[in-house]
């Protein structure tokens, strides 16, 4: 069964799609220009509320260019702030 496919950001671990069909997952990845890094298939136990038994879950870990760019911009901003406040020289600290 192709149901229960999760699309997960490889860098952040954020789940972008959960419980979708395999074809829908691949369409989403292609639309967002993602690159599949790895795929894991594992079995989870269902509790009595879900009817019991087991369910196979297919995880697709993807590198998305937009997420990568956001993390690069964030890292650049941190470096600029560190340089501005001169943390290595004791800057940005409250002194009495």
Number of C-alpha atoms within 10 A of each C-alpha: 9 13 16 18 24 22 26 21 21 19 13 11 11 11 14 13 19 16 15 16 17 19 12 14 20 17 12 15 20 13 9 13 14 18 14 18 11 11 13 11 11 9 10 11 11 12 10 8 6 9 8 10 10 12 14 15 19 22 21 23 22 21 20 19 12 12 15 15 11 11 13 12 12 12 12 12 12 12 11 12 12 14 13 11 13 13 12 9 9 9 13 12 10 6 5 3
